[in-house]
Amino acid sequence: MKKVFSFLMTIVLVLLLSCTMSFATGTESNMTNKADASMTLVENNVNHISFGQHGEFEKSLIECNTNEKTIDIGLTVRNTAESLENKDANIVLLIDVSNSMVQNQVELNGETVTRKEAVLRSAQTLTDKLLDVNPDIQIGIVEFSTDPNFYDDEGNIVEDGGGYTRPGTDNDARILTDTLTNNRDTISQALATASNDVMGAQTNIEVGLDAAYSLLEGTASEDVENYIITLTDGVPNVARGTGIDPEYSAETSTPTREKLEELNNNGVNLISVLIELDETEIATSPEDPKPTYRDVAERIFGTAISPTAGSVYYISDEEVENTIANTIYDSLVRVNYVLNNVVIKDYFPQNIIDNFEYAELTEASMGDVTAEVNPDDNSITWTIPTLGPGEEATFSYRLTLKDEFNSEIVGINLPTNENVEITYDENGTPGSAENDASPVVALDVLPKTPIPQTGIYTGLAIIGTVAIVGVIGIGCYSYIKRNKF
C-alpha cells in the first residue's frame, strides 16, 4: 500500500510542477502578430521642398493598404526652369546711386569709369539681350539712395542741414520709367537719367524695394514671372521713418530683411547683386567684436548658399559686367540652367526601421538609389548627377509591417519618415534644403482574453494546487486507515 501512496503523491507533485511552470511561462510577449493588427492612415502629409531657383521636390503617399499593412511612398524631383524666351516676364532693375557708387572707380573694357557707370552699362547690356530673346518682356528702372534734402523735427526741408538727419521717406527712391515697358529708347533714357542724377549719400534699400514693387503690383499671374534685380554696393543705414544709423543696427537692417521676405511671399523673384561688401569692420558699430560690412549684408540678404529670398551674388568690381550681363541673363533665360549633384537623403524613424520592411517599389527614372537602408543613419540616398531644364525624375518604395512587430508602437502615431535633406549645385554654387513632413499611420490590435500572469495569479494558483494536494493526501490517509493497510 505504501507503493500506491507514493505513486499518488508523485502524480500530485507532477501536477503541481506543471501548473507552476505553466503560469511562470505565461508572461505576455512584447511582440505582436501582424495578422492581429489593423492599420489606419492618420495624416496624409505631403513633403514639398523648393530648392535653388527652379528645383522642386515632392514626397507623397501613393497608397496606404490597410489590409496588407503596406505604405507606398512616391518621390518626385524636377527642374522647373522655363526659358523667358517663351514666357512673359516683368523685370525691375533697382539701382543704387549713393555716394559710394560714384566715388569708387573701376576698369571696364580698358576704360576707367565709376562703379555706378559700370553697373549702368552692364544693366543696358542685360536689358538689350533680354529684349533680343523676347521682345515682349516688360522692364522698369528704379534708382535709390536717400533724399538729398535735410529735414527738421517737423519734417520741413531746411537749407542748412547742420544738426538734422534725413529720416527715411518714400523720396529715397525714384521710379525712372513711368510704367513697365519694352521700349528700348525709354529704358536707355531711364538708365541715362540714373547716370546723371545726384541723390543723398546714404542707402535706403527698403524704400527702393517698395518702389520697385509698385511697378509690379497687380501683375502677378501663373503666366507671368515678376523679378526685382537689386544692384548695390552698400547695406542699409537708413529705413522708412528712421534717421541715418552709422552703426548699421537692427533698426535699419530688420525692415530691409522683412521687406525681402514679404516680396518673396508675394511671388516676386528676387536677385540681389552685392558689390565689394568685404571684411572691413564697421568702426562706428557698438558691437564687440565689430561686424564687417559683409557680416551685416549676410544678416539681411543671407549667403549665396542660404539666401533670405531668391538669389544672392557677392561679387567684386571686376565681376560686375560678367555677373549682370551674363550670369543673370543665363539664369533668366535658363537655356543653360542645370541642377548638378542633386543628393536626396530620406531618413526613417527607428520604430519604422525596427517594425517595417523597406523595399524598392519602382526604380529611379534618373540617377541611383541605395538598395537598402543605411543602418548608420537610417537613410536611403538618391543621387542624380544632372537635372536639366524641364526634366523630372521619380522613384517609389514600399514599407511593409513585419510578421511580428513590437507592441509598444500600437496606439501611437507613426510618422513614416523623420526628415528629407537635399543638397545640390546651382550654377556652381552649392545649396541645401530640408523638410520633415511625411504621411502618418497608426496601428491597433483587437482585444484578446488576457493570459494569466505571474505574480498574484501564480500565487493563487500555487495555493489552490497545495489545497488540492492536501485534500488528496487526507483522502488517501483516511482510505488507508479505514482499510487498515
Backbone hydrogen bonds, N-H to C=O, Kabsch-Sander energy under -0.5 kcal/mol:
donor,donor_aa,acceptor,acceptor_aa,energy
5,F,1,M,-2.3
6,S,2,K,-2.5
7,F,3,K,-2.3
8,L,4,V,-2.4
9,M,5,F,-2.4
10,T,6,S,-2.1
11,I,7,F,-2.0
12,V,8,L,-2.0
13,L,9,M,-2.3
14,V,10,T,-2.4
15,L,11,I,-2.3
16,L,12,V,-2.4
17,L,13,L,-2.7
18,S,14,V,-2.6
19,C,15,L,-2.1
20,T,16,L,-2.2
21,M,17,L,-2.7
22,S,18,S,-2.1
23,F,19,C,-2.2
24,A,20,T,-2.3
25,T,21,M,-2.0
26,G,23,F,-1.0
32,T,405,F,-3.0
34,K,403,D,-3.2
36,D,33,N,-1.2
37,A,34,K,-1.6
38,S,444,D,-3.0
39,M,66,T,-0.5
40,T,442,A,-2.4
42,V,40,T,-0.6
42,V,440,V,-2.5
43,E,440,V,-1.8
45,N,43,E,-1.0
47,N,59,K,-2.8
48,H,46,V,-0.7
49,I,57,F,-2.3
51,F,55,G,-2.4
55,G,51,F,-1.9
56,E,78,R,-2.3
57,F,49,I,-2.6
58,E,76,T,-2.7
59,K,47,N,-2.5
60,S,74,G,-2.3
62,I,72,D,-2.9
63,E,72,D,-1.2
65,N,63,E,-0.6
65,N,70,T,-1.9
66,T,64,C,-1.0
69,K,65,N,-1.3
70,T,65,N,-1.7
71,I,399,L,-2.4
72,D,63,E,-3.1
73,I,71,I,-0.5
73,I,397,Y,-2.7
74,G,60,S,-2.9
75,L,395,F,-3.5
76,T,58,E,-2.5
77,V,393,A,-2.5
78,R,56,E,-2.7
79,N,391,E,-2.6
80,T,54,H,-3.1
80,T,78,R,-0.7
84,L,332,L,-0.8
86,N,83,S,-1.6
87,K,84,L,-0.7
88,D,223,D,-0.8
90,N,225,E,-2.7
91,I,138,Q,-2.9
92,V,227,Y,-2.2
93,L,140,G,-2.8
94,L,92,V,-0.6
94,L,229,I,-2.8
95,I,93,L,-0.7
95,I,142,V,-3.0
96,D,231,L,-2.5
97,V,144,F,-2.6
101,M,98,S,-1.2
102,V,98,S,-0.7
102,V,99,N,-1.3
103,Q,99,N,-2.7
104,N,100,S,-1.3
106,V,113,V,-3.5
108,L,106,V,-0.5
108,L,111,E,-3.4
111,E,108,L,-1.3
113,V,106,V,-2.9
113,V,111,E,-0.6
115,R,104,N,-2.8
116,K,101,M,-2.8
118,A,114,T,-2.2
119,V,115,R,-2.2
120,L,116,K,-2.6
121,R,117,E,-2.5
122,S,118,A,-1.9
123,A,119,V,-2.3
124,Q,120,L,-2.1
125,T,121,R,-2.0
126,L,122,S,-2.3
127,T,123,A,-2.6
128,D,124,Q,-2.2
129,K,125,T,-2.3
130,L,126,L,-2.3
131,L,127,T,-2.3
132,D,128,D,-1.6
133,V,129,K,-1.7
134,N,130,L,-2.1
137,I,134,N,-1.8
138,Q,89,A,-2.5
139,I,181,T,-3.0
140,G,91,I,-2.4
142,V,93,L,-2.7
143,E,174,R,-2.5
144,F,95,I,-1.9
145,S,172,D,-2.1
150,F,158,V,-0.6
151,Y,165,T,-1.1
152,D,156,N,-2.5
155,G,152,D,-1.9
158,V,150,F,-1.6
161,G,159,E,-0.7
164,Y,161,G,-2.4
168,G,239,A,-1.0
168,G,242,T,-2.3
172,D,169,T,-1.7
173,A,170,D,-1.1
174,R,143,E,-2.7
176,L,141,I,-2.4
176,L,174,R,-0.6
177,T,141,I,-0.9
181,T,139,I,-2.3
184,R,182,N,-0.7
187,I,183,N,-2.0
188,S,184,R,-2.6
189,Q,185,D,-2.4
190,A,186,T,-1.9
191,L,187,I,-2.0
192,A,188,S,-2.0
193,T,189,Q,-2.2
194,A,190,A,-2.0
195,S,191,L,-1.5
196,N,192,A,-1.4
197,D,193,T,-2.0
199,M,97,V,-0.6
200,G,146,T,-3.5
204,N,145,S,-1.5
204,N,202,Q,-0.5
205,I,203,T,-0.8
208,G,204,N,-1.4
209,L,205,I,-2.6
210,D,206,E,-1.8
211,A,207,V,-2.4
212,A,208,G,-2.3
213,Y,209,L,-2.3
214,S,210,D,-1.6
215,L,211,A,-0.7
215,L,212,A,-0.9
216,L,212,A,-0.6
216,L,213,Y,-0.8
217,E,213,Y,-2.3
219,T,216,L,-2.3
221,S,224,V,-0.8
224,V,221,S,-1.0
225,E,88,D,-1.7
226,N,267,G,-0.5
227,Y,90,N,-2.5
228,I,269,N,-2.1
229,I,92,V,-2.9
230,T,228,I,-0.7
230,T,271,I,-2.6
231,L,94,L,-2.9
232,T,230,T,-0.5
232,T,273,V,-2.3
237,N,203,T,-1.2
238,V,203,T,-0.9
241,G,168,G,-2.7
242,T,239,A,-2.4
245,D,237,N,-3.4
248,Y,245,D,-1.9
252,T,249,S,-1.4
253,S,249,S,-2.2
254,T,250,A,-2.0
256,T,252,T,-0.8
257,R,253,S,-2.2
258,E,254,T,-2.8
259,K,255,P,-1.9
260,L,256,T,-2.0
261,E,257,R,-2.2
262,E,258,E,-2.4
263,L,259,K,-2.5
264,N,260,L,-2.2
265,N,261,E,-2.2
266,N,262,E,-1.2
267,G,264,N,-1.5
268,V,263,L,-2.3
269,N,226,N,-3.0
270,L,268,V,-0.6
271,I,228,I,-2.4
272,S,311,S,-2.7
273,V,230,T,-3.2
273,V,271,I,-0.5
274,L,272,S,-0.6
274,L,313,Y,-3.2
275,I,232,T,-2.6
275,I,273,V,-0.6
276,E,315,I,-2.9
278,D,276,E,-1.3
282,I,291,P,-2.7
283,A,281,E,-1.0
285,S,282,I,-1.7
293,Y,280,T,-1.7
294,R,278,D,-1.8
296,V,292,T,-2.1
297,A,293,Y,-2.2
298,E,294,R,-2.4
299,R,295,D,-1.6
300,I,296,V,-1.2
301,F,297,A,-3.4
302,G,297,A,-0.5
302,G,298,E,-1.1
303,T,306,S,-1.5
308,T,301,F,-2.7
311,S,270,L,-2.5
313,Y,272,S,-2.8
315,I,274,L,-2.5
315,I,313,Y,-0.6
319,E,316,S,-1.1
320,V,317,D,-1.4
323,T,319,E,-2.5
324,I,320,V,-2.5
325,A,321,E,-2.5
326,N,322,N,-1.6
327,T,322,N,-2.4
328,I,323,T,-2.7
330,D,326,N,-3.0
331,S,327,T,-2.0
332,L,328,I,-1.8
333,V,329,Y,-3.0
334,R,330,D,-2.6
337,Y,334,R,-0.7
338,V,336,N,-0.8
339,L,387,L,-2.3
340,N,338,V,-0.6
340,N,425,D,-2.6
341,N,385,P,-2.6
342,V,384,I,-2.3
343,V,341,N,-0.6
343,V,423,T,-2.7
344,I,342,V,-0.5
344,I,382,W,-3.1
345,K,343,V,-0.6
345,K,421,E,-2.9
346,D,344,I,-0.6
346,D,380,I,-2.4
347,Y,345,K,-0.6
347,Y,419,N,-3.0
348,F,378,N,-3.2
352,I,349,P,-0.6
353,I,349,P,-1.9
354,D,350,Q,-2.6
355,N,351,N,-1.0
356,F,352,I,-2.0
357,E,400,T,-3.4
359,A,398,R,-1.8
361,L,396,S,-2.2
362,T,396,S,-1.5
365,S,394,T,-2.5
368,D,383,T,-2.1
370,T,381,T,-1.9
374,N,379,S,-3.2
377,D,374,N,-0.7
378,N,374,N,-1.8
379,S,374,N,-0.9
380,I,346,D,-1.9
382,W,344,I,-2.8
383,T,368,D,-2.9
383,T,381,T,-0.5
384,I,342,V,-3.1
387,L,339,L,-2.6
390,G,79,N,-1.8
391,E,388,G,-2.2
393,A,77,V,-3.1
395,F,75,L,-1.9
396,S,362,T,-1.4
397,Y,73,I,-2.1
398,R,359,A,-3.2
399,L,71,I,-2.5
400,T,357,E,-2.3
401,L,69,K,-2.4
402,K,355,N,-2.6
405,F,32,T,-2.4
407,S,30,N,-3.6
409,I,406,N,-1.7
410,V,407,S,-1.5
411,G,443,L,-2.7
412,I,409,I,-1.1
414,L,441,V,-3.3
416,T,439,P,-2.7
418,E,347,Y,-3.2
419,N,347,Y,-1.1
420,V,435,N,-1.8
421,E,345,K,-2.4
422,I,433,A,-3.2
423,T,343,V,-2.0
424,Y,431,G,-1.9
425,D,340,N,-2.6
426,E,429,T,-3.0
427,N,338,V,-0.9
429,T,426,E,-2.1
431,G,424,Y,-2.5
432,S,305,I,-0.6
433,A,422,I,-2.1
435,N,420,V,-1.8
440,V,43,E,-2.8
441,V,414,L,-2.1
442,A,40,T,-2.1
443,L,409,I,-0.5
443,L,412,I,-0.5
444,D,38,S,-2.6
446,L,36,D,-1.5
456,I,454,T,-0.5
459,G,455,G,-2.2
460,L,456,I,-2.2
461,A,457,Y,-2.0
462,I,458,T,-2.4
463,I,459,G,-2.5
464,G,460,L,-2.6
465,T,461,A,-2.5
466,V,462,I,-2.9
467,A,463,I,-2.3
468,I,464,G,-2.2
469,V,465,T,-2.6
470,G,466,V,-2.7
471,V,467,A,-2.5
472,I,468,I,-2.7
473,G,469,V,-2.9
474,I,470,G,-2.8
475,G,471,V,-2.5
476,C,472,I,-2.5
477,Y,473,G,-2.6
478,S,474,I,-2.6
479,Y,475,G,-2.3
480,I,476,C,-2.6
481,K,477,Y,-2.5
482,R,478,S,-2.7
483,N,479,Y,-2.0
484,K,481,K,-0.8
485,F,480,I,-2.2
